[in-house]
Amino acid sequence: MPLTIRDMKTEDIPDAVTVVQKAFDNDPYNRWVFDDRERFSLSRNRVSLSLRCRWGMRHALFQVAHEEERLVGVAMWLPPLLSTPFPSWSSWIAGQYASWDLWIRQGTANIFHGRSTLNIRRYYLWKEGQAKAQSEIWEDPQGYYFCNIITVVPDAQGRGIGKALMEKVLEKADSEGRSAYLESSRFDPNVKIYEKMGFELKREMPLSDKGVDITLYCMIRPSKDLKYGDTS
């Protein structure tokens, strides 16, 4: 079946949200940060994910994979401008604008659709752990292409769709001499899959709240054209 990968369009959002919800239903991080499953609302979650899609179309690299007319995969990458360890003033301003844009949209959604069941305490525990991990392992002054979402609908997994979505941006990163970064919520089988694409496991990020523990795996892929410190 022919596979097509292109930038997300507004008309893709409903199907993209469905793909993300199905693929992340049993994801360890998703279950940890949305821990109140009795109150969890798929319809309210669709509102948040739709906002995230629209935000990603404005500020990130958001791509979708189609088999014929069916949307089967989604990937969102934050560009180096928004994920650099040593931001310039222009990068800092762009990052602040992107953050406020998402915050305002989410706040508006809370007013009109009710609050999300996201566990805010756990969300900020993750953000603290993420900031600490990145401060320890991010060394590339050019910043990183940050794989924020990569998912394929369950019945289409194992056909190379996720790899094709990854390669679309990794080729761009290589052409610019830039590195890539991701956080996996599963060691098996994800880490070995990403290692085959050139990623290296750099650090584990343990997260714990009230006796409920998960671990995220921080991985970096140095550019194939420019390793850290190699400017030749």
N, C-alpha and C positions, 0 to 999 in steps of 0.2 A: 504494500500500500504506500503510495507516494507521501512523503513528509515535507511539509512546508513550514518554515520558520520566518516570522516577520514581527515587526513592532506591533504592540498591542494597539487596537483601535477601540473607540468608545463602545462599539457594538459587541466587542469581545468580552466586556466586563462581566455580564451575567454568567456566561459559561466558564470564564476564568475563576470566578468566585466558587462555582460548584466544584471545579477541579481541585482547588485549594482545600475546600472543606472536606472533600472525600479523602484526599491524600493525607491530610494532617489529622484525621479523626482520632487515630491511635498514636499520634506522635508524642513521645515522652515530655517534651517541653510544652506542647500545647495542653496536654492533660495536667501538667504541673501548674501552669499559669492560669488556666481556666479550670480550677479544681472543684468548683461547685457545679457538678454536672446536673443536679436537679433544677437549678435555676438557669443553666446555660440555654440560650435561645439561638437556634440556627438562623432565624430571620433577623434578629438583632446583630448577630455576627456577620451576616451578609451585608448589612449597612456599613459596618466597620471595614470589612474587606473591600467593598466597593469604593469607599473613600480612599483606602490605601492604593487601589488600582489607579484612581484618578490622580492621586498625589504622585505615584510612580511614573505615570505618563508625563508629568510636568518636570520632575526632578531627577529621574533615574533612567535606567535602561530596562524597559519592561517589554518582554517578548513572549510570544505564544507560539505553540507548535500545533499544526493541524494535520490530521490524516484525512484527505479529501475535505469534507465540510465539517468534520468533527474536531473540536478543540480538545487536545489530549495532554498538553503540557504548558507550564507557565514558569517563567524565570524573571526575577527582578534583581538587578545589580545596582548598588550605589556607585556612582562614578568616583574617581580619585579626588575630584574637587570636594566631595563630601566625606571622604574617608582618608584623610592625610594626617600623619602624626605631627607634622610641622606646618600648620596652615598659614598661608599668607593672609593679608587682610582681605583680599577678594574671596579667598576660599572660606574664611571665617564668616564673612557677611553672607555668602551664598548658603552656608550651613545654617546660620541663624534664620535666614528667610525660609528655608525649606522646613526647619523645625517648627517655626511659628505657623507656617501654612498648614501643616498637618495638625498641630495642636488646636488651631481655630476650627478646622473642619470637624475634628473629633468632638470638641466642645459643643458645636452646633448640633451634631448628631445626638449628643446626650440630652439636649434640651427637647428635641423633637421626637426622639425614639426611646428615651430612657437610658439609664446608665448601662454600660456593658458590664458583664460579670467577670471581666478581667480582674485577677487578684493583684491589686496595685502594689501591695507589699512585695510580692514575689517578682513582679515586673521590675521594680527598682533594685531588688537583690540581683537580678540578672544584669541590669544596666551597670551596677557597681562592679560585678564580676567581669563583665565585658570590658569596661574601661581599664581595669587592672590588668587583664590579660593582654589587651592591645598595647598598653604602655610598656609591657615587658617584651613583646615579640615583634611589634611593628618597628621596622628599622628603615624601610625604604622611604627616603624623603619625598619621592614623587607621589606617594599615596598608593592606595590599593583599589582595585576593582573588588567590591565587597558583595559576594553572592548572598543576598538577603532572603530570597525565596528561590527554590528550585524544586519543582514537583511535577509528577506525571500521574495521571489518573490510574488507579490500581490495575484495571484490566488491560492497560496498555504498557505496563512496566515490563522491563526485560527486552525491549525491542530497540534499545539505543536512542530513545527519544531524549532522555535526560542528558546523555552525552552530547547529542547534537545541539541541545540548548546551551550547554556549557561551552562547547567549542566555539560557538558564535561570538561570545565575548572574549574568551581566552585568546582567540586569534587577533582580536582587536588589541588586547593587552600586550601581546607579543610584538605587534607592529609598532606599538608606542614605547616598548621597552619597560613595561610596567608589570607589577606583581598583582596577584589575586589572593583573596582571603575568604574563608567561610567558617561557619560554626555548624557542626553536625550534632544532632541530638541522639544519634545512635553510633556506637562503635562498629557493630556488625549489622549489615555488611557495608555500611556507608564508607568507613575510613579506607578500606582496601579499594573500593571503587574509585574514590577520589585520588588515592595514591597512583592509580593507573593513569590518571590525567595529569600527573605531575605535582600534585599537592603533597606536602609533608606535614605530618602531625607535629605541632610545635608545643602544644600545651593542653592540659585538661582544665576545664573550668567546672569545679564542683559547686553545686548550688544546694542549699539546705534550708528548709523552713518547717518548723514544728515537727521534726522527725521524718519529713518527706524529702528524699534526696534524689537529684538527677545530676548527670554529668554531661557537659557539652565539650566537644572536641574541636579545638582551634587549629585550623590548617592553613598553610600558606603555600602558594605556588609562585616561586620566583619566575620572572620572565625568562623564556628560553633564549631571548636575545640579549638580556642584560641582567646578570646576577648582581646581588648586593655588592656594591663597591667596585664593580667592574665597568669601567667607562671606556674600554677599548673598542 
